[in-house]
Amino acid sequence: MTASRTARSAGFNVTAMALAVLFLFPLVWSGWSSVKGQPGSAQASGYGIGNYRYLTHYGEGVVTYLVNSTAVTAMTVLGTLLVSALGGYGFARFTFPGRNLLFLATLAILMVPYATILIPLYVLLDRLGLQNSLVGLSLVFIMFQLPFALFMMRNSFEAVPRELEEAALVDGCSTFTALRRVLLRAVRPGLVTVALFAFLASWNDFFAPLILISDASKFTMPVAVYSMQQRSFGAIDYGALEAGVVVMAIPCLLLQRHYVRGFMTGALRG
């Protein structure tokens, strides 16, 4: 029995290590390639930060692209939290005609292929005066995050005992005050999960900014990194490209532990 358990434990550890190597290898390769000398790149030989220097001054400057990505991500996260918290509370606590139908219609957004509605959204944003705008781009991201976010927040609010809310109402709180002071604290794990998913989706998305943003000064980091491929005679500066990948990956790596923790918490609450 002990030998069998040891064999299973060893097999599990070997499999886990193999998977870790498999997933870590691309990150390690990108980091190594970003400082390794390559012909035709800013770091032509040896090892150094020449590629990062080139990235700093590329196009409008990496700071501009980072600010754009940060602004879009911040608006997406805040907007998603606001809409999903209010919507999730409404779906969980209030009964109104067509509630389930409206909720299913929101979830049905997941069934629509992402790329098929970007052109209609482009036309809609143009009529609203939000085309080629970071605000318009963040609204598109919020829309695509709504199905998961509403599902998560409705389940989170339903897991909170109604007695907690009723006690706050008896103490003189209004519905909105009870939501703000009591219930939002109780569903904090769900809020963290929604915020992390919204952050990762908006920070890493490439296709929507490529279609909806045409001004180079408003490019987000994924589009800016991709544009590095458009050099003379089709040459690609792989060193600068890998440096851009590393810069983009840093926030995701910093939030990785919180992402996994929030995902597991959300799964347990769901």
N, C-alpha and C positions, 0 to 999 in steps of 0.2 A: 504493500500500500504506500509506504514511504517512498520507494523507488519510483512508483507510478506518478505520485504527486510531484516528485523532484523532476521527472521527465517532462510533465506538463508545464511546470514552472519554467524550466529551461527553454522549452519550445516557445512559451509565451514571451520570454525575455528576448530570445533571438528574433522572433517575428517583430516585436516592438522596436528593436534596434534597427532591423532592416528597413522598416517603415520610416523611422526617424532619419536614417541616412538618405532614403529615397526623397523625402520631402525637404531635407536641409541642403541637399546637394545643389539645387538650382540657386539658393540664396548664397551659399558659399562661393559658387562659381561666379555669380554676378559681382560679389564683393571683391574677389580676386581679380577678375577681369577689369574692374574699374580702376585698379591701381597698377596693373601690369602694363608694361610698355608694348605697344602694338604699332606697326607701320601705318602711317596715314592718320594717326590720332594725335591728340595734343601731348600724350605721354608716349613718345616714339620709342623709347628704350628704357630699360631698368624699371624701377618701381617708384611711384610718387603720386602726387595729387594733381597732376597736370590735367587730367580729364575733368576733375571737379572745378578747376579754374576755368576751363573752357565752358563747362556747363553754367557757371555763374554768369558769364557774359553772353551766353547764347541767346539770340533773338532779342526779346524784350527783357531778358535777364531772369534767372531762375527765381529771384525774389518775387517778381511780378506774378509768375505762374503759381508759386506757392501761396501767395496772398489770394489769388483768384480761387484756387482749390480750397483754401481755408474758409473763405467767405461763402462759397457755395455749400461746403460741408456744414458750416455752422447754421446757415439758414435752413438747410435740409433737416438737420437734427432737431433744431428748435421747432420748426413747423410740423415735423412728424410727431414730436412729443405732444405738442399742443392739440393737434387734430385727433390723434389717436387716444389721448387721455380723455378728452371731452366725448369723443364718439364712443369709446369703449365703455365709459361710465353710462352714457345714454342707453346703449344696447343692453347693458347688464342690469340696469336699475329701473328703466322706464318701459312701460308697455304702450305701444301705439300701433295703429293700423299699418300693416306692411313692414313691420320691424324685421321679421325674418327674411322677407323678400329683399329688402334693402341691404341687409347684411350679406346675403348670398350674392347679390349683384356686385357688391364691393369685392367679395372674394373672387368673383368671376374675372376680375382684371388679371389675375394670375394665369388665366387660360388664354389670354390674348398674347400672341407672340410679340416680344418686345420691339422688334424692328418694324413691324407692320404699321404701328400707329405713330411713329416719330414724324413722318411726313404730314399727316393731318394735324399733329400737335404743332409742327413748324408753321403751318398756315394759320392755326388758331392764335398762336403767340404773335404772329405778324399782325393780325387784326387787332390784337389787344395792345400792340405797341411794345411787346416784351421780347420780340425776336432779337437774337444776338445780345441777350441780356443775361447776366448772372442770376438775377431774380427769376426770370422766366425758366432758366435751367433748373434752379432749385425747386420751383413749383412742379416741374416734370418729375424730378426725383421724389418729391413728397408723394405725388400721385402713385408712383410705382411702389412706394413703401407702405401705402395705406392698407392693402389687404392683410399682410402679415402683422402690421402694427395694431390694427383694429382687432384682429383675432387674438393676439397676445394680450391686449389690454382688457378686452371683454372677459377673457378667462381669468385674468388677474383680479378684476373687480368682483367677479362672481365668487371667487375663492375667499373674499373678505366677508365675515359674518355681517348680516344686515343689522344685528343688534348694536354693532359698533357705530354705524351711521345713525341709527335711531336714537342712541344715547346722545350723540352730538346734537341732533335736532331738538331733543327734549331740553338740552342745556341752552337753547336759544340760537343755535347756529342756523343759518340759512343753508339751502342745498349746496350752493356754490362754496360757502364758507366751510361746510363739513367736508366737501371734496378737497378743498385746498389745504385745510389744516389736519385732517384725519386720514382720509382715504388715500391721498397721494403718498403719504408716508408708508401706508400699509402695502402699497403696490410698487414700492421702489425697485425691487428686483426686476419686475416687468418693464419699468421705465428704463432701467439700465440696459436691458436686453434690446429694447426697441432702439435706444440711442446708439448702441454699438453697431447694430445691423445697418441703421441709416448712415452712420459714419463710414463704414467700410464700403457700402454700395456707392455712395456719392464720391468718396475720395478716389476710388479705383475705376470708376466708370469711364469708358473711352468713347463708346458709340454715340451717346446722346450729345456730349459736348462737340463731337466732330460734326454732327448734323446741325445742331442748333446755334453754334458759335462760329462766326466767320471772321471776326476781328482778332488779329494775332495778339493784341494786347490783353484780350480777355480769355485766352486759352488757359485751360487747366493743365496740370502737370502731365496727365496721360497723353493729351493731344500734343503738348509741347515736346515730350520725349519722342513720340512717333514722328513728328515733323523733322527730327534730326536725320531721318533716312533720306530726305529729299535734298541730296547734294548733287554736285555736278557728276555727270557720267554714271549716275546710279550708285556712287560710292556711299558706303555707310560707315560712320564713325562709331564702331562698336564700343570703344572705350568710353566715349561720352554717353552712349546709349545705356551702357551698364551702370554708369555713375548716376544717371537719372533714375534707373530702376531702384538702385540702393536708396536714394533720397526718398522716393515714393514709398518704399517698404518700411522705412524707419518708424513712422507713426503706427503702422499696422503691427509691427513687432512689439512695440511698447504696450499696445493694448491687447495683445494676444491672450494673456492670462485672464484679463477681465472679460474678454470675449467668450472664452470657454466657460468661465464661471457663470456669466450671465446666461449663456445658452443652456447650461445644465439646469440653472434655477428656473428658467422659463419653461423648460420641458417638464420639470417636476410640478410646477404650478399648473401647467396646461392639462 
